[in-house]
Amino acid sequence: MSTYSLKEVVYVDSIPLDEKCLLAADIGGTNSNFGFFVIHNNSFTLLFSLHAKSQEIESFVELVQQVITHVQQRYRIAVTHACFAAAGVVSHNRDYCKPTNLNFAIDAKDILLHTTLHCAVIVNDFEVIGHGIGVIDPKSLVHVSNGYPEHYANRAILGAGTGLGKCSLLWNQSTKRYMPLPSEGGHADIAAQHPIDLDLIEYIRTTEQRSCNISWEDVLSGNGIKRLYQFFKKRNHADKTNEELEKNGLHPDKIFKSRMLDTHAFNTYKLYQKIYARCAKSFALDTLALGGLYIAGGIAANNLELFKDADFMHEFINCGKQQELLKRIPIYVITDYNVSLYGAAAYMVLEGLCK
């Protein structure tokens, strides 16, 4: 049986012993996060979370059992119900998902068979963010545009991380709440507008020997940032390079942080910003998101200036016939890393699951 390294983060002054908790998990391409919630009168309290590296997981069921055993032994916390948010297409019965950028599947039947859980539900990771934005502290939604939301108008969520996720939200008059609709639009073909975009597409196609079209996710992701850097380095090989960045590896955050020391990093930042704005514009128009466009993911939360910069908004509203419409759309950056955990917990309660 595999044993995984678990990092623990505590959010309360003291963790109550012998508590009954709901397990809400977010299984992403880089990290698998497990949050433990106490719920009273539809109020969600995140006690603590455990984190594992997704690429190291060989058996997801064994990881879940290790997590459950850990909290039982350390805090005498009983966990019988769980919701697993995953980056991929979820089965109609909400019991299976093969995450797009991982080598393992999440199977609720298998989890129930080999763990002490009584109920397990699987849901799309951006679908739960749609529930989470109404639960987290409003201060974690940073307003980066001049637009203001229209009541009951459509909303949209977009976010880059290991991959690129999307979700639209429609107001349901009968339930008096927004209903998230998951999407796999991050895998749609990227829209090229300038010669440099075509050069980038051809670079990716050639260097990676692609036979299929290049998607938004191929550029708007952690690996996408590295692709952009390598593209500019090959294109402008004589330009200034930060030796420390080369020495320590091309981590996406380090590329952005080095943009004033490295010409390739600066060019990467600016083109990434334009493509992100273009993708956001396309999705905002697709969904008519006058209720708000919410930008999620670690890349956004760690790089707020990317969206506050006037160049992002200039590209976002760069539209011949609907520029005034785009100016009205409010844009928020979600800075709470745990929004997916809160969303998964809220999803269980709002949908009345695992009763």
CORTA-V921658 format. One record per residue. N is the residue number from 1. PHI is phi in degrees with one decimal (* if undefined). OMEGA is omega as a letter, one per 20 degrees, with the letter a starting at -180 (NA if undefined). BURIAL is + if it has 16 or more other ideal C-beta (glycine too) atoms within 10 Angstrom, else -. Layout:
n:N phi:PHI omega:OMEGA burial:BURIAL
n:N phi:PHI omega:OMEGA burial:BURIAL
//
This chain:
n:1 phi:* omega:a burial:-
n:2 phi:-74.3 omega:r burial:-
n:3 phi:-120.5 omega:a burial:-
n:4 phi:-109.0 omega:r burial:+
n:5 phi:-76.7 omega:a burial:-
n:6 phi:-117.4 omega:r burial:+
n:7 phi:-96.3 omega:a burial:-
n:8 phi:-109.8 omega:r burial:-
n:9 phi:-126.4 omega:a burial:-
n:10 phi:-106.6 omega:a burial:-
n:11 phi:-115.9 omega:a burial:-
n:12 phi:-122.4 omega:a burial:-
n:13 phi:-64.1 omega:r burial:-
n:14 phi:-147.3 omega:a burial:-
n:15 phi:-90.5 omega:a burial:+
n:16 phi:-67.9 omega:r burial:-
n:17 phi:-84.2 omega:r burial:-
n:18 phi:59.0 omega:a burial:-
n:19 phi:-92.0 omega:r burial:-
n:20 phi:-100.5 omega:a burial:-
n:21 phi:-122.7 omega:r burial:+
n:22 phi:-96.7 omega:r burial:+
n:23 phi:-93.6 omega:r burial:+
n:24 phi:-119.4 omega:a burial:+
n:25 phi:-123.0 omega:r burial:+
n:26 phi:-126.1 omega:a burial:+
n:27 phi:-103.6 omega:a burial:+
n:28 phi:-101.9 omega:a burial:+
n:29 phi:-68.9 omega:a burial:+
n:30 phi:-105.1 omega:a burial:-
n:31 phi:-124.5 omega:r burial:+
n:32 phi:-110.4 omega:a burial:+
n:33 phi:-114.1 omega:a burial:+
n:34 phi:-122.3 omega:a burial:+
n:35 phi:-109.2 omega:a burial:+
n:36 phi:-116.9 omega:a burial:+
n:37 phi:-113.3 omega:r burial:+
n:38 phi:-106.0 omega:a burial:+
n:39 phi:-121.2 omega:r burial:-
n:40 phi:-132.5 omega:r burial:-
n:41 phi:52.1 omega:r burial:-
n:42 phi:61.9 omega:r burial:-
n:43 phi:-104.0 omega:a burial:-
n:44 phi:-106.2 omega:r burial:+
n:45 phi:-115.3 omega:r burial:-
n:46 phi:-84.5 omega:a burial:+
n:47 phi:-78.1 omega:a burial:+
n:48 phi:-161.9 omega:r burial:+
n:49 phi:-138.6 omega:r burial:+
n:50 phi:-120.5 omega:a burial:+
n:51 phi:-133.6 omega:r burial:+
n:52 phi:-129.0 omega:r burial:+
n:53 phi:-82.3 omega:a burial:-
n:54 phi:-63.1 omega:a burial:+
n:55 phi:-69.8 omega:r burial:-
n:56 phi:-92.0 omega:a burial:-
n:57 phi:-76.9 omega:r burial:+
n:58 phi:-102.3 omega:r burial:-
n:59 phi:-131.7 omega:a burial:-
n:60 phi:-66.0 omega:r burial:+
n:61 phi:-61.5 omega:r burial:+
n:62 phi:-65.4 omega:r burial:+
n:63 phi:-64.7 omega:r burial:+
n:64 phi:-61.1 omega:r burial:+
n:65 phi:-64.7 omega:r burial:+
n:66 phi:-63.4 omega:r burial:+
n:67 phi:-62.2 omega:a burial:+
n:68 phi:-64.0 omega:r burial:+
n:69 phi:-63.0 omega:a burial:-
n:70 phi:-58.9 omega:a burial:-
n:71 phi:-73.1 omega:r burial:+
n:72 phi:-68.0 omega:a burial:-
n:73 phi:-75.2 omega:a burial:-
n:74 phi:-85.3 omega:a burial:-
n:75 phi:-123.3 omega:a burial:+
n:76 phi:54.8 omega:a burial:-
n:77 phi:-90.8 omega:r burial:+
n:78 phi:-93.2 omega:r burial:-
n:79 phi:-126.5 omega:r burial:+
n:80 phi:-119.9 omega:a burial:-
n:81 phi:-120.6 omega:a burial:+
n:82 phi:-146.5 omega:r burial:+
n:83 phi:-126.7 omega:a burial:+
n:84 phi:-111.3 omega:r burial:+
n:85 phi:-90.6 omega:a burial:+
n:86 phi:-134.3 omega:a burial:+
n:87 phi:-85.5 omega:a burial:+
n:88 phi:170.8 omega:r burial:+
n:89 phi:-80.9 omega:a burial:-
n:90 phi:-100.6 omega:r burial:+
n:91 phi:-63.6 omega:a burial:-
n:92 phi:-59.0 omega:a burial:-
n:93 phi:-84.9 omega:r burial:-
n:94 phi:57.6 omega:a burial:+
n:95 phi:-129.4 omega:a burial:+
n:96 phi:-156.8 omega:r burial:+
n:97 phi:-155.5 omega:r burial:+
n:98 phi:-103.3 omega:a burial:-
n:99 phi:-55.0 omega:a burial:+
n:100 phi:-59.7 omega:a burial:+
n:101 phi:-108.3 omega:r burial:+
n:102 phi:-128.2 omega:a burial:+
n:103 phi:-94.7 omega:a burial:-
n:104 phi:-120.8 omega:r burial:-
n:105 phi:-104.3 omega:r burial:-
n:106 phi:-112.2 omega:a burial:+
n:107 phi:-120.8 omega:a burial:+
n:108 phi:-62.0 omega:r burial:+
n:109 phi:-61.7 omega:r burial:-
n:110 phi:-67.2 omega:r burial:+
n:111 phi:-63.5 omega:a burial:+
n:112 phi:-66.5 omega:a burial:+
n:113 phi:-71.8 omega:a burial:-
n:114 phi:-115.4 omega:r burial:-
n:115 phi:-129.8 omega:r burial:+
n:116 phi:-90.7 omega:r burial:-
n:117 phi:-67.3 omega:r burial:+
n:118 phi:-97.9 omega:a burial:-
n:119 phi:-147.3 omega:r burial:-
n:120 phi:-141.3 omega:a burial:+
n:121 phi:-125.9 omega:r burial:+
n:122 phi:-117.0 omega:a burial:+
n:123 phi:-145.3 omega:r burial:+
n:124 phi:-65.3 omega:a burial:+
n:125 phi:-65.4 omega:r burial:+
n:126 phi:-82.5 omega:r burial:+
n:127 phi:-63.0 omega:a burial:+
n:128 phi:-72.9 omega:r burial:+
n:129 phi:-61.6 omega:r burial:+
n:130 phi:-58.9 omega:r burial:+
n:131 phi:-79.7 omega:a burial:+
n:132 phi:-70.1 omega:a burial:+
n:133 phi:-66.0 omega:r burial:+
n:134 phi:-91.6 omega:a burial:-
n:135 phi:-111.9 omega:a burial:+
n:136 phi:-71.4 omega:r burial:+
n:137 phi:-60.3 omega:r burial:-
n:138 phi:-55.6 omega:r burial:-
n:139 phi:-66.6 omega:r burial:-
n:140 phi:-83.0 omega:r burial:+
n:141 phi:-107.3 omega:a burial:+
n:142 phi:-88.7 omega:a burial:+
n:143 phi:-79.1 omega:a burial:-
n:144 phi:-116.2 omega:r burial:+
n:145 phi:-130.6 omega:r burial:+
n:146 phi:-95.3 omega:a burial:-
n:147 phi:-78.0 omega:r burial:+
n:148 phi:-129.1 omega:a burial:-
n:149 phi:-70.0 omega:r burial:+
n:150 phi:-91.3 omega:a burial:-
n:151 phi:-60.4 omega:r burial:-
n:152 phi:66.3 omega:r burial:-
n:153 phi:-76.8 omega:a burial:+
n:154 phi:-60.1 omega:r burial:+
n:155 phi:-121.7 omega:r burial:+
n:156 phi:-143.3 omega:r burial:+
n:157 phi:-125.0 omega:a burial:+
n:158 phi:-138.7 omega:a burial:+
n:159 phi:-161.6 omega:r burial:+
n:160 phi:-106.9 omega:r burial:+
n:161 phi:-152.9 omega:r burial:+
n:162 phi:-63.3 omega:r burial:+
n:163 phi:-126.8 omega:r burial:+
n:164 phi:-128.7 omega:a burial:+
n:165 phi:-106.8 omega:r burial:+
n:166 phi:-140.5 omega:r burial:+
n:167 phi:-160.4 omega:r burial:+
n:168 phi:-110.3 omega:a burial:+
n:169 phi:-128.3 omega:r burial:+
n:170 phi:-116.4 omega:r burial:-
n:171 phi:-73.3 omega:r burial:-
n:172 phi:-104.9 omega:a burial:-
n:173 phi:-66.4 omega:a burial:-
n:174 phi:-72.1 omega:a burial:-
n:175 phi:-94.7 omega:r burial:-
n:176 phi:61.0 omega:r burial:-
n:177 phi:-155.5 omega:r burial:-
n:178 phi:-78.7 omega:r burial:+
n:179 phi:-109.3 omega:a burial:-
n:180 phi:-75.7 omega:r burial:+
n:181 phi:-119.6 omega:a burial:+
n:182 phi:-66.6 omega:a burial:+
n:183 phi:-148.3 omega:r burial:+
n:184 phi:-117.8 omega:a burial:+
n:185 phi:-65.7 omega:r burial:+
n:186 phi:-64.3 omega:a burial:+
n:187 phi:-95.1 omega:r burial:+
n:188 phi:-72.0 omega:a burial:+
n:189 phi:-64.0 omega:r burial:-
n:190 phi:-67.0 omega:a burial:+
n:191 phi:-98.0 omega:r burial:-
n:192 phi:-92.9 omega:a burial:+
n:193 phi:-121.9 omega:a burial:-
n:194 phi:-133.8 omega:r burial:-
n:195 phi:-54.1 omega:a burial:-
n:196 phi:-65.2 omega:r burial:-
n:197 phi:-64.7 omega:r burial:+
n:198 phi:-65.5 omega:r burial:-
n:199 phi:-64.5 omega:r burial:-
n:200 phi:-63.7 omega:r burial:+
n:201 phi:-59.6 omega:r burial:+
n:202 phi:-67.2 omega:r burial:-
n:203 phi:-61.5 omega:r burial:+
n:204 phi:-64.3 omega:a burial:+
n:205 phi:-60.8 omega:a burial:-
n:206 phi:-77.3 omega:a burial:-
n:207 phi:-68.6 omega:a burial:-
n:208 phi:-104.5 omega:r burial:-
n:209 phi:51.0 omega:a burial:-
n:210 phi:-79.7 omega:r burial:-
n:211 phi:-105.7 omega:a burial:-
n:212 phi:-106.2 omega:r burial:-
n:213 phi:-68.0 omega:r burial:-
n:214 phi:-87.2 omega:a burial:+
n:215 phi:-100.4 omega:r burial:+
n:216 phi:-55.0 omega:a burial:+
n:217 phi:-62.6 omega:r burial:+
n:218 phi:-63.3 omega:a burial:+
n:219 phi:-111.9 omega:a burial:+
n:220 phi:-90.5 omega:r burial:+
n:221 phi:-165.1 omega:r burial:+
n:222 phi:-60.1 omega:r burial:+
n:223 phi:-65.8 omega:r burial:+
n:224 phi:-62.8 omega:r burial:+
n:225 phi:-61.6 omega:r burial:+
n:226 phi:-67.0 omega:r burial:+
n:227 phi:-62.1 omega:r burial:+
n:228 phi:-61.0 omega:a burial:+
n:229 phi:-61.7 omega:a burial:+
n:230 phi:-65.4 omega:r burial:+
n:231 phi:-62.7 omega:a burial:+
n:232 phi:-69.0 omega:r burial:+
n:233 phi:-64.7 omega:r burial:+
n:234 phi:-71.3 omega:a burial:-
n:235 phi:-71.3 omega:a burial:-
n:236 phi:-126.0 omega:a burial:-
n:237 phi:-64.4 omega:a burial:-
n:238 phi:-85.4 omega:a burial:-
n:239 phi:-74.0 omega:a burial:-
n:240 phi:-63.1 omega:r burial:-
n:241 phi:-123.0 omega:r burial:+
n:242 phi:-80.8 omega:a burial:+
n:243 phi:-63.1 omega:r burial:-
n:244 phi:-63.9 omega:r burial:-
n:245 phi:-64.3 omega:r burial:+
n:246 phi:-65.1 omega:a burial:-
n:247 phi:-68.7 omega:a burial:-
n:248 phi:-94.8 omega:r burial:-
n:249 phi:99.8 omega:a burial:-
n:250 phi:-88.5 omega:r burial:+
n:251 phi:-75.8 omega:a burial:-
n:252 phi:-52.5 omega:r burial:+
n:253 phi:-62.7 omega:a burial:-
n:254 phi:-69.5 omega:r burial:+
n:255 phi:-61.4 omega:r burial:+
n:256 phi:-64.5 omega:a burial:+
n:257 phi:-68.8 omega:a burial:+
n:258 phi:-95.7 omega:a burial:+
n:259 phi:-66.4 omega:r burial:+
n:260 phi:-90.0 omega:a burial:-
n:261 phi:-114.0 omega:a burial:-
n:262 phi:-143.7 omega:a burial:+
n:263 phi:-62.5 omega:r burial:+
n:264 phi:-65.4 omega:r burial:+
n:265 phi:-66.6 omega:r burial:+
n:266 phi:-63.5 omega:r burial:+
n:267 phi:-63.8 omega:r burial:+
n:268 phi:-61.7 omega:a burial:+
n:269 phi:-58.9 omega:a burial:+
n:270 phi:-70.2 omega:r burial:+
n:271 phi:-72.0 omega:r burial:+
n:272 phi:-59.8 omega:r burial:+
n:273 phi:-60.0 omega:a burial:+
n:274 phi:-66.5 omega:a burial:+
n:275 phi:-67.9 omega:r burial:+
n:276 phi:-62.3 omega:r burial:+
n:277 phi:-63.1 omega:r burial:+
n:278 phi:-67.1 omega:r burial:+
n:279 phi:-65.6 omega:r burial:+
n:280 phi:-62.5 omega:r burial:+
n:281 phi:-61.3 omega:a burial:+
n:282 phi:-60.2 omega:a burial:+
n:283 phi:-71.7 omega:r burial:+
n:284 phi:-63.1 omega:r burial:+
n:285 phi:-71.4 omega:r burial:-
n:286 phi:-58.7 omega:a burial:-
n:287 phi:-99.5 omega:a burial:+
n:288 phi:50.0 omega:a burial:-
n:289 phi:-82.4 omega:r burial:+
n:290 phi:-73.6 omega:r burial:+
n:291 phi:-84.6 omega:r burial:+
n:292 phi:133.5 omega:r burial:+
n:293 phi:-108.6 omega:a burial:+
n:294 phi:-107.2 omega:a burial:+
n:295 phi:-105.2 omega:a burial:+
n:296 phi:-110.2 omega:r burial:+
n:297 phi:99.9 omega:a burial:+
n:298 phi:-64.6 omega:a burial:+
n:299 phi:-61.7 omega:r burial:+
n:300 phi:-68.5 omega:a burial:+
n:301 phi:-61.0 omega:a burial:+
n:302 phi:-88.7 omega:a burial:-
n:303 phi:-139.7 omega:a burial:+
n:304 phi:-56.8 omega:a burial:-
n:305 phi:-64.1 omega:r burial:-
n:306 phi:-59.1 omega:a burial:+
n:307 phi:-99.2 omega:r burial:+
n:308 phi:-78.2 omega:a burial:-
n:309 phi:-63.4 omega:a burial:+
n:310 phi:-60.6 omega:a burial:-
n:311 phi:-64.7 omega:r burial:-
n:312 phi:-65.1 omega:a burial:+
n:313 phi:-67.1 omega:r burial:+
n:314 phi:-59.7 omega:r burial:-
n:315 phi:-72.8 omega:a burial:+
n:316 phi:-64.5 omega:a burial:+
n:317 phi:-94.4 omega:a burial:+
n:318 phi:-73.5 omega:a burial:-
n:319 phi:-149.8 omega:a burial:+
n:320 phi:-58.2 omega:a burial:-
n:321 phi:-102.9 omega:a burial:-
n:322 phi:-123.3 omega:r burial:-
n:323 phi:-62.2 omega:a burial:-
n:324 phi:-67.4 omega:r burial:-
n:325 phi:-62.5 omega:a burial:-
n:326 phi:-65.2 omega:r burial:+
n:327 phi:-64.6 omega:a burial:-
n:328 phi:-79.5 omega:a burial:+
n:329 phi:-78.4 omega:r burial:+
n:330 phi:-75.8 omega:r burial:+
n:331 phi:-117.9 omega:r burial:+
n:332 phi:-123.1 omega:r burial:+
n:333 phi:-104.0 omega:a burial:+
n:334 phi:-84.5 omega:a burial:+
n:335 phi:-102.8 omega:r burial:+
n:336 phi:-83.8 omega:a burial:+
n:337 phi:-60.9 omega:a burial:+
n:338 phi:-93.2 omega:a burial:+
n:339 phi:-57.8 omega:r burial:+
n:340 phi:-69.1 omega:r burial:+
n:341 phi:-67.3 omega:r burial:+
n:342 phi:-61.2 omega:a burial:+
n:343 phi:-65.7 omega:r burial:+
n:344 phi:-65.6 omega:r burial:+
n:345 phi:-65.5 omega:r burial:+
n:346 phi:-64.6 omega:r burial:+
n:347 phi:-58.6 omega:a burial:+
n:348 phi:-60.8 omega:a burial:+
n:349 phi:-73.6 omega:a burial:+
n:350 phi:-65.2 omega:r burial:+
n:351 phi:-84.3 omega:r burial:-
n:352 phi:65.3 omega:a burial:-
n:353 phi:-90.6 omega:r burial:-
n:354 phi:56.3 omega:r burial:+
n:355 phi:-79.8 omega:NA burial:-
//
